[in-house]
Amino acid sequence: MGQTVTLTASDGFKLGGYRADPAAAPKGAIVVIQEIFGVNSHIRNVCDRLAKEGYVAIAPAIFDRIEPDFQSGYSPEEVAVARKFVASPDWPAMLRDTQAAIDAVKDVGPVGIIGFCLGGSVAYAAANKLSGLSAAIGYYGGAIVRFADDKPTAPTQLHFGEKDSGIPLSDVETIKAKRPEIEVFTYPGAQHGFGCDERASYDKASSDLAWQRSLAFFAAHLK
């Protein structure tokens, strides 16, 4: 359904991406931000699913500055390699590349953003710092608690697994306390990555509910 695209950031850097367009006139657009595993089959599938819901979906390859077209699976060995990309993340660069994706689709209508893992944190930061967003959704973003003093300028919804070994529930409670205006959902028994059907931590019931809530949130704010 989708195709590879090239985006240009404000500093002139050219990065790759994946874009999926709906069959009919789009309701709006959604930027999809990757996990630490690149714009892999999971992220492309998210884009395709959003396109079937009537949105233009675009996923910028935010690791292209480090290793062009990096993609990974989820074996322990692959996870270890992927973690090296975020040992000292360049947040300003990732946000520049995210803004490039927003700008590439803003002509089709209101723009939302959704991100997973690292991308969940990027999506939250984007809702605070970038322009052109009408809604933001973050799934299990570990750095969100560090950004929680910043108030998003777009309506924001967050999803966390209660059994996430990397994001303690105390972090989630801190986010709720600092940002009471944000919708925050937790999922009993769900681990980190529960929304990805390619990971061992996939939790179908939690994933289906989170996706339903995400689509309803976008429907409410991208109009």
N, C-alpha and C positions, 0 to 999 in steps of 0.2 A: 504494500500500500504506500509506503513512504519512499523517500529518496535522499541521497546524500546532498548536502548543501555546503556552501562556504560562506562564513560570516566575517565581517571586518569590525574589529573593536576600535574604540576611540583613539587608541595609540597606534593604529595602523596594522596591528597584528591580525593575521588571517587564520581563522580556526575552522575546523570542520563541524559538521552537525548532521542531524537527521530530522527531516520534516515529513509529516504526514498530513494530507489535506482531506477534508470530508468530501463525500460524493455530491452534496448539495451546498447551497450558500452557507458559509460558516456562521455560527452563533457568536464567535469571537475566537480568541487564540489563547493557547496555554503553553508556557515555557516549561519544559521538563528538565530538571537538574539531576544528574547522575549520582549514583553511589561512588565509592572509590574504585569501582570496577569499570569505569568508562561508559561510553554510549554503547553498551552491549545489548544482547538480545532482549534482556528484561526491560531496559529503558526504551528500546525501539518498540517493544510490545505495548508499553504504556502509551507511547505516542499513537500507535495504531488504534488502541482502544478509545483514546480520546477523540481521534478522528471519526470513529464510528458513532460517537456521541454528538458529532456535529461541530467539533472544534478543529481549527488548525493547530497542530501540536509540533513543537520544535525543541530539540534537545541539543544544546551547544556542547561541544567536546571540550570541557574546561580543563582537561589535562594536556591539551595539544601544545601548550607552551613548554611542557616538560618532555612528553613523548607523544608525537602525533599519532592519532588513531589508536591509542591504547585501549584495549578491551580485555576483559578477564572473566573467568568463571569464578566458582566459589569453593574450590578445594582448599584445604589448609595451606598448601604451598602457594596457590594463587592469592589467597588472602594476605599472606605474609609479604608478597611482592607488592600488592596494591597498597598496603599500609605505608610503604616508603614514600608514596606520593604526597602524603599528608603529614609527614614528620614535622614539617614547618610550613604550613599552608600559606600561600600568597593570596590572602583574602581580597585585596584590591584588584589583583589581576583576574581572579575568578568573577568578581562583580563586574569588571569591565566586559568580560566575555558574556556574562549573563545579560548585561544591558544591550549588547550587540544583538542577542537573540530577541529581546523585547522589541527593539527598534525594527527588526526584520519582519515582524508580524503585526505591528501596531496599525497598519493600514486596513486590516480586515475587521477591526472592531475592538471591543474591550479585551484587555490582556490579563490573564492570571498566570500564576506560577505554582508549580508543585515540585517538591524535591524529596529525595529519599536518602537517609543516612547522611553523609557529607552534604548531599543536595538539600536535605531538610534544613540544615543550618544555613546554607547559602540562600535558600528561599526566604528564611526569616530575615537574614541580613538584607536581602534585596527589598523586602517590604519596608525596611527602615531607610535604606540609603539610595535606592534607585528610583527612576521616574517611569511613569507609564503603566503602573500596575493597578488593577482594580480588585484583586484578591490574591491571597497567598496561602499555600498549604504546605506544611512540613511534616514528614514522617520520620520519627526517631532520629532527630538531629542532635547529636551529642554536644555541640557547641552553643546551642540556643540559650542555655542557662547563662552563658557568659555574655550574651547580648541582651539579656532580658531587661536591662535598664533602659534600653532603647524602645520607644513606642512605635510600632508599625504605622505607616501612613495609609495602608490598605487593610481592609478586613482580613483577619488571619485565623487559621484553624490549624491545630497541631494534634498529632497522633503519637502515642507512646505505648510500648508493651510493658506490662507490669513486671515481667520477668527479664527485662533487658539488663544483661550483666554489665553493660557499659554506661547505662544511664539510670542511676538510682532514682527511686521514687521521690527522694528528698529534692532532687533537681527539678522534677516535675512540679512539686509543691512550691518550690521557689518561683518558678515561672508563673504559676497560677497566682501567687501572692503579689508579684510585681506587675503582672499584666492581666488584671481581672477582666478586661474587655475582650480578651482572646478566648475563642473556643478551644478547650483542651480536653482531649479524650484519652483515656487509658483503657487497655484491653487485658482482662484477667488471663493469666497463663501465657500471654504472648511474649515472645522473645524479640531481640533485635533482628530486623529484617523480616518480620512476620508478613509483610505485604508482598514479598517476592516469591513466586511459586517455583523458582529455580534453587532456592536455598533450603537447607535442612531445617531452618527455623520457621519455614512457611506455616502459617496458621490460617487455614481457609476461612473459618468462621469470622475471625477477627479481620482478615483482609477484606472479605466481602462487605462487612459492616463499615469499615473505614472507607472503602471505595464508594459505597452508597452515600455516606455522609459527605465525601469529597465532591461527588457529582452534584448533590443537592446544594452545597455551598457555592460551587461555581455557577450553577443555574440561578441562584439568588443574586449574585454579584456581577456576573458578566452579562449584562443586558442593557 
